[in-house]
Amino acid sequence: MGRALALLLLLGLSRAWAQTASCDATDHLFDFSDPGPLQTLTVGGENFYVANLASYLLLLSGTSPMRFLPTQVAGAGTNKWVTCTLTTPNRGGGGGTLCGAGTTRCFRVSNVSGSLPVPGDWTQRLYVLVQVTSGNATSHVLTPTFLSAVPDGRGLASVGRNTTAVLRIYYWLELSPNDVFPSLPAQGTLTLTYSLQKN
């Protein structure tokens, strides 16, 4: 129990000319000291625990790493995901190798700054998945994938011309029962910048 920690993941958003990108959430809180009950959410047919003290104790009672959804997503109500609405003009686009290929535009995480206070390389702990709920768009992250391993410069989805697309973006943090944190409380911040680009 002495290893419980609080982690804060902040998400920023940038905009590009002649198109708009709007997301409902500003930050994700992974709080493993939260006293709430065990909660699970099904994403892509698989159940995942929400980060809190109960799920952290469950992690410590086992032997394998677990991926956790955030305790809270500020601005998203009770949802555990970010909803982004992307609107593109009827021109331009193209130039990408995968994301933004053809006449589409690429919605990507264009910059990551900060760090998380987890043992080892934090980039091997943060996962992302993108679902298209409406509009002319294609997700390039259909299963939980390390954010650092998302292809084409962290290209999350391609968005067609002259469309309004709605995306659902999930983030997970993976912890191991063997993780040892040098000091408590352990807190960290990541700032992610989204961009809707021509390639």
C-alpha positions in Angstrom: 0.0 0.0 0.0 2.9 2.3 0.5 3.6 2.2 -3.2 0.3 3.8 -4.2 0.8 6.9 -6.4 -0.9 9.7 -8.2 -0.1 10.4 -11.9 -1.5 13.3 -13.9 -1.5 13.2 -17.7 -2.3 16.6 -19.2 -3.4 16.9 -22.8 -3.0 20.0 -24.9 -4.5 20.9 -28.2 -3.2 23.0 -31.1 -5.2 24.1 -34.2 -4.3 24.4 -37.8 -5.5 27.0 -40.3 -8.7 26.4 -42.3 -9.7 23.4 -40.2 -10.8 22.9 -36.6 -10.0 20.3 -33.9 -11.9 20.4 -30.6 -11.6 17.9 -27.8 -13.8 17.8 -24.7 -11.1 16.8 -22.2 -8.1 18.7 -20.8 -6.4 16.2 -18.5 -6.4 12.6 -17.5 -5.8 11.7 -13.8 -4.4 8.3 -12.9 -4.8 8.3 -9.1 -4.0 5.0 -7.5 -4.8 6.4 -4.0 -8.5 7.1 -5.0 -10.7 5.2 -2.6 -13.4 4.2 -5.1 -14.5 0.6 -5.7 -13.2 -1.7 -8.4 -14.4 -0.5 -11.8 -14.0 -2.0 -15.2 -14.8 -0.7 -18.7 -14.9 -2.7 -21.9 -12.9 -1.3 -24.8 -12.6 -3.2 -28.0 -14.1 -6.3 -26.5 -11.6 -6.4 -23.6 -12.2 -5.4 -19.9 -9.8 -2.9 -18.3 -9.7 -1.7 -14.7 -10.0 2.0 -13.8 -7.0 3.4 -11.8 -7.8 3.6 -8.1 -6.6 2.1 -4.8 -8.7 -1.1 -5.2 -7.3 -1.9 -8.6 -3.8 -1.1 -7.4 -4.2 -3.6 -4.6 -5.4 -6.1 -7.1 -2.3 -5.5 -9.2 -0.1 -6.0 -6.1 -1.8 -9.3 -5.3 -0.8 -10.7 -8.7 2.3 -11.3 -10.7 1.6 -9.8 -14.1 1.5 -6.1 -15.3 -1.9 -4.5 -15.8 -3.1 -1.6 -17.9 -5.3 1.0 -16.3 -7.8 3.5 -17.6 -7.7 6.9 -16.0 -9.5 7.6 -12.7 -11.0 10.8 -14.2 -10.9 12.6 -17.5 -11.6 16.3 -16.8 -14.1 17.8 -19.1 -15.5 14.4 -20.2 -18.0 13.9 -17.5 -18.0 10.2 -16.3 -16.3 9.1 -19.6 -12.9 7.5 -19.4 -12.0 8.7 -22.9 -11.4 11.9 -24.9 -13.9 12.9 -27.6 -12.4 15.0 -30.4 -14.4 16.6 -33.2 -12.4 17.3 -36.4 -13.7 19.5 -39.3 -11.8 19.7 -42.6 -12.1 21.9 -45.6 -12.9 20.7 -49.1 -9.4 21.1 -50.4 -5.8 20.3 -49.6 -4.5 17.3 -47.6 -2.3 14.5 -48.7 1.4 13.9 -48.5 1.6 11.5 -45.6 2.9 7.9 -46.0 0.1 6.4 -43.9 -1.6 9.1 -41.8 -2.7 11.9 -44.2 -2.2 9.8 -47.3 -4.1 10.6 -50.5 -6.4 13.6 -50.0 -6.8 13.1 -46.3 -5.4 15.1 -43.3 -3.6 13.6 -40.4 -4.7 14.0 -36.8 -1.6 13.3 -34.7 0.1 13.8 -31.4 2.6 16.3 -32.7 4.6 16.9 -29.5 5.1 15.2 -26.1 6.8 16.9 -23.2 7.3 15.9 -19.6 7.7 12.5 -18.0 5.9 10.0 -15.7 7.5 8.8 -12.5 7.5 5.1 -13.3 10.6 2.9 -13.1 12.4 2.6 -16.4 11.2 4.1 -19.7 7.8 5.7 -19.4 7.2 5.5 -23.1 6.9 1.7 -22.6 4.0 2.3 -20.2 1.6 4.7 -22.0 -0.9 3.1 -24.5 -3.4 4.7 -26.8 -6.3 3.5 -28.9 -8.5 5.5 -31.4 -12.1 4.7 -32.4 -14.0 6.6 -35.1 -17.6 7.1 -34.0 -18.8 9.2 -37.0 -17.6 10.9 -40.1 -15.1 10.1 -42.9 -12.0 9.1 -40.9 -9.8 6.1 -40.5 -8.1 5.1 -37.2 -4.5 4.0 -37.4 -4.6 2.7 -33.8 -7.2 0.0 -33.5 -5.7 -1.9 -30.6 -3.9 -0.6 -27.4 -0.5 0.5 -28.7 2.4 2.3 -27.1 2.0 6.0 -28.0 5.7 6.1 -28.9 5.2 3.2 -31.4 2.2 4.7 -33.3 3.5 5.0 -36.9 4.0 8.1 -39.1 4.9 10.5 -36.3 2.2 9.3 -33.8 -0.5 9.6 -36.5 -3.7 8.7 -34.8 -6.2 9.0 -37.6 -6.6 10.1 -41.2 -9.5 12.5 -41.9 -11.1 13.0 -45.3 -11.9 16.3 -47.0 -15.0 18.3 -46.2 -16.1 16.2 -43.3 -16.8 16.4 -39.6 -15.4 13.3 -37.9 -15.7 12.4 -34.2 -13.0 10.3 -32.6 -12.8 8.6 -29.2 -9.3 8.4 -27.8 -8.4 6.1 -24.9 -5.2 6.2 -22.9 -3.9 3.5 -20.5 -1.0 3.4 -18.1 0.7 0.1 -17.4 2.1 -0.8 -14.0 3.8 -4.0 -12.7 3.5 -5.4 -9.2 7.3 -5.3 -9.1 7.5 -1.6 -9.7 9.3 0.2 -6.9 9.0 4.0 -6.6 12.0 5.9 -5.1 9.8 8.4 -3.2 6.1 9.0 -2.4 3.9 10.5 -3.4 5.0 9.9 -7.0 3.6 12.4 -9.4 4.3 13.4 -13.0 2.9 15.3 -15.9 2.9 14.7 -19.6 1.7 17.4 -22.0 0.5 16.1 -25.4 -0.1 18.5 -28.3 -2.7 17.4 -31.0 -2.4 18.8 -34.5 -4.6 18.3 -37.6 -2.1 18.4 -40.4 -1.9 18.1 -44.2 0.5 15.2 -44.0 
